[in-house]
């Protein structure tokens, strides 16, 4: 499996799992929407996540939760770029990922210092995205989703969800290769175009995605598949998140996308400590 990605000259080794901290500059994200009101809020949260051990900070300016309000490209850019520029100015060596499915937004973000593009649509919602990523030679996170954030809840019919997802990613990887994109990370898209039961089926089969030969990202943090099942809410979902992070790591995930960096780092440390003793008898 390919384990190193080149982030604007910085080599990030994913042999050992890493953490991507979530920073949303949106008013309507499901957990932290509207939480950060000023540049100082964003900088303080970034500093906190870096101090806790985050290797990447993932910044988003368009909520992709189910039924999210549509935001046009200029609105997304105006939310994103000022925050991004302040972060890069304050933390010049930071590795920033940008959560967007729009090529124009991706280009503006790369110009402002972003090193990774995190695309919920794997290039299917903007036919210029792969061209932009390939031209700029940045790593690309491709996620599984059907439709859009506004329509995905109705697109959950599969004959064999794992098999169909592997085919989806195989086609996406081939398309990325056509644009000379070689640094790729696979995100199964928990919560996107999947029922609660399908999310757990995919998690249980996560190790099967290793056949794609690219690192796996697990993005489960405080999601509805946790709090709906436990009949709580996102604010009460940290313990459930840590449990599913642990399962993800045991099944081969190399990157955890998390709101709570400290706890995700602890999951990695404990799993690594346990796995040191594999096959020692």
Buried (B, 14 or more C-beta within 10 A) or exposed (E): EEEEBBBBEEEBEBEEBBBBBBBBBBEBBBBBBEBBEEBEEBBEBBEEBBEBBBBBBBBBBBBBBBEBEEBEBEEBBEBBBBBBBBBBEEBEEBBBBBBBBBBBBBBBBBEBBBBBBBBBBBBBBBEBBBBBBBBBEBBBBBBBBBBBBEEBBEBBEBEEBBEEBBEBBEEBBEBBEEBEBBBBBBBBBBBBBBBBEBBBBBBEBBEBBBEBEBBBBBBBBBBBBBBEBEEEBBEEBBEBBBEBBBBBBEBBBBBBBBBBBBBBBBBBEEBEEEEEEEEEE
